[in-house]
């Protein structure tokens, strides 16, 4: 009997039997379109700031610009299996952040005009090689592979079945050109999403069907004017400034208007959206933090009113009241957001962005 069972297994493999990542054919992702990149003149393909800023901007900003947040590979394939092999630059680790969010990949498929989550590629080391999905029908579909939020890439290859094709996309989605440009902090960069697709700018990219550029710099969204100058050169549909968690009222009074005016000077008609500091759940217990957050938001409100009074009709304001919801369950550590928090922000910002980018 056992020989009969073995023979049947050899002839009819068990349903769901795992495919080895080593059995796939790999294609360098550099041969496929990259979306979410604001600048072409970067040192490496997966960097976020132009090379000229290396000696100009602060070292922490420069180092964080090597993280791939907001970038995604677009392709189509008829493969029944998709995998990836990638090497990160830092092999980063944090005690409040999932590895899939820090240095994993996130695969989405375009189904009936909507981007649907397929699966994440879980990292195992500095170099990882995994099957992301298998046992799919042999049907050509469009895919988007989000890159790591908090690590950089030395290289990345996408794996498909040996007899399958992998080609550039035919459908322009998320629509390239005129991106929404986000400037901000760790929250903008995506900390602490469970996976790359759940950073709020990435969620909004899918909701709006529009390319985004993520210029979130963890702990370092401090109104660096050289970053504003670089941002201003992007042919954007909208600029979102979400940096209050990283600044003091003193720094706001010193630099916020200059940062804003640097962008506005080159983009007279483009909407600029100012966002208040989210209301951290722990601030309702820490009275010092409560006071500081309210002061920062009041300072921003006054800056906004001053710009409106000067005649700027294309500056808009988002209050913090409902940004992360009112359940007090939207953060990992009282500050950085879970997927719930990121979905709440995206839903609140969606109607604002939808109105102004069109």
MOBEL-V325622 format. One record per residue. N is the residue number from 1. PHI is phi as a letter, one per 30 degrees, with the letter a starting at -180 (* if undefined). OMEGA is omega in radians with two decimals (NA if undefined). Layout:
N/PHI/OMEGA
N/PHI/OMEGA
This chain:
1/*/-3.09
2/d/3.11
3/d/3.09
4/d/3.12
5/d/3.13
6/d/3.13
7/d/3.14
8/d/3.12
9/d/-3.13
10/d/-3.12
11/d/-3.10
12/b/-3.10
13/e/3.14
14/d/3.13
15/e/3.11
16/i/3.12
17/e/-3.02
18/d/3.03
19/c/-3.14
20/d/3.08
21/d/-3.14
22/d/-3.10
23/d/-3.06
24/d/3.00
25/c/-3.03
26/c/3.14
27/b/3.11
28/d/-3.12
29/d/3.09
30/d/3.10
31/d/-3.08
32/c/-3.10
33/d/3.07
34/c/3.09
35/c/3.11
36/j/-3.09
37/c/-3.08
38/d/-3.02
39/b/3.12
40/d/-3.04
41/d/3.13
42/c/3.12
43/d/-3.13
44/b/-3.03
45/e/-3.00
46/c/3.04
47/d/-3.07
48/c/3.12
49/b/3.13
50/d/-3.06
51/e/-3.07
52/d/-3.11
53/d/-3.07
54/e/-3.09
55/c/-3.07
56/c/-3.08
57/d/-3.14
58/d/-3.12
59/e/3.12
60/d/3.11
61/d/-3.13
62/d/-3.12
63/d/3.13
64/d/3.11
65/d/3.07
66/d/3.03
67/d/-2.95
68/c/-3.03
69/e/3.11
70/j/-3.13
71/d/-3.14
72/a/3.07
73/c/3.08
74/c/3.14
75/a/2.99
76/b/3.14
77/a/3.03
78/c/-3.09
79/d/3.06
80/d/-3.12
81/b/3.08
82/b/3.10
83/b/3.12
84/a/2.95
85/b/-3.09
86/b/3.09
87/b/3.12
88/d/-3.06
89/d/-2.99
90/c/-3.02
91/h/-3.01
92/d/3.07
93/b/3.04
94/b/-3.03
95/d/-3.13
96/b/-2.92
97/b/-3.13
98/d/3.08
99/d/3.10
100/d/3.09
101/d/-3.09
102/d/-2.96
103/b/3.07
104/c/3.07
105/c/-3.04
106/b/-3.04
107/c/3.06
108/b/3.12
109/b/3.11
110/d/-3.10
111/b/3.13
112/h/3.09
113/i/-3.14
114/b/3.09
115/d/-3.09
116/c/3.11
117/d/3.10
118/c/3.13
119/a/3.09
120/c/3.05
121/c/-3.04
122/d/-3.13
123/d/3.13
124/b/-3.11
125/a/3.09
126/d/3.01
127/c/-3.14
128/b/3.13
129/b/-2.99
130/b/2.89
131/d/-3.14
132/d/-3.13
133/a/3.13
134/b/3.10
135/i/3.06
136/d/3.03
137/d/3.13
138/d/-3.06
139/b/-3.11
140/d/3.12
141/b/3.14
142/c/-3.08
143/b/3.03
144/b/-3.12
145/c/3.11
146/d/-3.13
147/c/-3.03
148/e/3.13
149/d/-2.97
150/b/3.03
151/b/3.10
152/c/-3.12
153/b/2.92
154/d/-3.13
155/a/3.03
156/a/3.07
157/b/3.12
158/c/-3.10
159/c/3.08
160/b/3.10
161/d/-3.05
162/e/-3.08
163/c/-3.07
164/c/3.05
165/c/2.97
166/b/-2.93
167/b/3.01
168/d/-3.11
169/d/3.02
170/c/-3.08
171/c/3.13
172/d/-3.13
173/a/-0.26
174/e/-3.00
175/e/3.12
176/d/-3.13
177/j/-3.12
178/h/-3.10
179/d/2.90
180/d/-3.08
181/c/-3.13
182/c/3.02
183/c/3.13
184/l/-2.86
185/c/3.06
186/e/-3.13
187/d/3.07
188/d/-3.13
189/d/3.08
190/k/3.11
191/d/0.18
192/b/3.13
193/d/-3.13
194/d/3.11
195/a/-2.93
196/d/-3.10
197/d/-3.07
198/c/2.94
199/d/-2.97
200/d/3.05
201/d/3.10
202/d/3.07
203/e/-3.13
204/d/3.09
205/e/3.12
206/d/-3.13
207/d/-3.08
208/d/-2.99
209/h/-3.07
210/b/3.05
211/d/3.06
212/b/2.98
213/b/-3.09
214/c/3.04
215/c/3.00
216/d/-3.10
217/b/-2.98
218/e/-3.14
219/i/-2.98
220/b/2.97
221/d/-2.95
222/c/3.00
223/i/3.09
224/d/-2.98
225/d/3.10
226/d/3.06
227/d/3.07
228/d/3.12
229/d/3.10
230/d/3.11
231/e/-3.05
232/d/-3.12
233/d/3.11
234/d/3.11
235/d/-2.97
236/c/2.98
237/c/-3.07
238/a/3.03
239/c/3.12
240/c/3.12
241/c/-3.04
242/b/-2.97
243/c/-3.00
244/d/3.11
245/d/-3.10
246/c/-3.06
247/b/3.01
248/c/3.07
249/d/3.11
250/d/3.13
251/d/3.08
252/d/-3.13
253/d/-3.13
254/d/-2.89
255/b/-3.00
256/d/-3.10
257/d/3.11
258/d/3.10
259/d/3.13
260/e/-3.08
261/d/3.07
262/d/3.09
263/d/-3.06
264/d/-3.09
265/e/-3.11
266/c/-3.06
267/b/-2.99
268/d/-3.03
269/c/-3.06
270/d/3.11
271/d/2.99
272/b/-3.07
273/c/3.09
274/c/-3.10
275/c/3.09
276/d/3.01
277/d/3.08
278/e/-3.12
279/c/-3.11
280/d/3.10
281/e/-3.07
282/d/-3.13
283/d/3.12
284/d/3.06
285/c/3.10
286/c/-3.02
287/d/3.07
288/d/3.11
289/d/3.11
290/e/-3.13
291/d/-3.12
292/d/-3.14
293/d/-3.13
294/d/3.11
295/d/3.13
296/d/-3.14
297/d/3.09
298/d/3.09
299/d/3.12
300/d/3.14
301/d/3.13
302/d/3.08
303/d/3.11
304/d/-3.13
305/d/3.12
306/d/3.13
307/d/3.08
308/d/-3.13
309/d/3.10
310/d/3.09
311/j/3.11
312/d/-3.11
313/c/-3.05
314/c/3.03
315/c/-3.03
316/b/-2.92
317/b/3.10
318/b/3.12
319/d/-3.07
320/d/-2.93
321/e/-3.04
322/c/-2.98
323/e/-3.12
324/c/-3.12
325/i/-3.08
326/c/-3.11
327/d/-3.03
328/i/-3.11
329/c/-2.95
330/c/-3.12
331/b/3.04
332/d/-2.95
333/b/-3.09
334/i/-3.11
335/b/-3.04
336/d/-2.90
337/d/2.89
338/d/3.07
339/e/3.10
340/e/3.13
341/d/3.14
342/d/3.09
343/d/3.12
344/d/3.13
345/d/-3.12
346/e/-3.14
347/d/3.12
348/d/-3.10
349/d/-3.05
350/e/-3.11
351/d/3.11
352/d/-3.13
353/d/-3.13
354/e/-3.12
355/d/-2.95
356/d/3.10
357/d/3.13
358/c/NA
